[in-house]
Amino acid sequence: MYMEQIKNSIFASNSIKMKRFLVVLVCALALNSCDDGNLTVETVDLGTAVTKSCSNNNVIYKLNKQEALLLEIPSTSFANEPTEVGNPTSIDINNTTIRVVYRFYNGLVTSDNICNPIPPATPIVTNQWTTNSGKVQITTTAIKTTNALENSTRITGYNHNITFKNITFIKSNGTQVYETFPFGDYVTAATTLPFGFDKALEQCADSKQIYNHTSSEALTLDIDPALIVNAVTPLNTPRTGLIGTSTNKLTYRLYSNGVLTPSYFCTIPVPSIPTVSEEWNGIAGVSSVSGVIEVTTTTNGPNSFKHTIVLKKASLQKGNSNFSLGDSYLYGDLLTY
């Protein structure tokens, strides 16, 4: 009996020690999971804050009450050119030209606190997280508007979706790592393409290139000579061709640093002034589907002919950007004798 009591006492003592060990082990594991390498997890939540930018520096930012997430990055990082699917632009965070900062204030923060060379005295920054590694990934897409009447499109801007990858925030109480941290969307404006043509076409005597222009833009067509013939076309039976990369090459150019005049065209070599600032080329057509050129010829008086050129479902492209001229775009009328 006495020996049995001793055994029970030893078993109870061991059980208590085991429980204490398990408690210590659980606490140690819990502490380790919460502070693995000085990692202290806190929630970063900017709600539905809109991305804005400063006009006097390279900072874009998001504000939410007493918090601000700042990205300092050169404006040249946001090219008005869509990225290929699955292949975003990737830039290393280097803490010099590319920096990410997360700030906390003791009051409501506004744009003045971010963009002014001398920010207001209040609110005061109470805490700041910086970064020492990671990448900025930018996925760019074109923003288009559609003219429902013509079924044409125009590019009005470019949306740059920004995500931080493998970013480490350095805080006063440790570090915080995100494999993927969405920053949000940042929009840049697209160059306006006026398309303010008067529809009166001209043609170069030697190259036979057809052109229409204003003081700052031109739409040219290196047309197949077989489409411009001094003979009336039958009713509802225009001559047709397809937009191509050499024959029937359609090109839109926007110019700067000078005024575009008729003397610019048909001149060899091509004048250097005004300067071409943008060039868009016609996408090769598909028979009975897209990029179709229709030429209807009528008489315009004795020994005079009018050739009306219409582009059906034609589109223009620059790099990865493109837009449509619509179901039926009247290029204009060319007079020949």
Secondary structure, DSSP 8 states (H G I E B T S, - for coil): -HHHHHHHHHHHHHHHHHHHHHHHHHHHHHHHHHSTTSB-------TT---EE-SSSSEEEEEETTEEEEEE--GGGS-SS--BTTB-EEEE--SSSSEEEEEEESS---THHHH-SS--S-S-EEEEEEEEEEEEEEEEEEEEEEETTTTEEEEEEEEEEEEEEEEEEEETTEEEEEEEEEEEEEEEE---------SB-EE-TTT--EEEE-SSEEEEEE--GGG--SS---TT--EEEE-BSSTTEEEEEEEESS---GGGTT-SS--S-SEEEEEEEE---BTTTBSEEEEEEEE-STT-EEEEEEEEEEEEEETTEEEEEEEEEEEEEEEE-
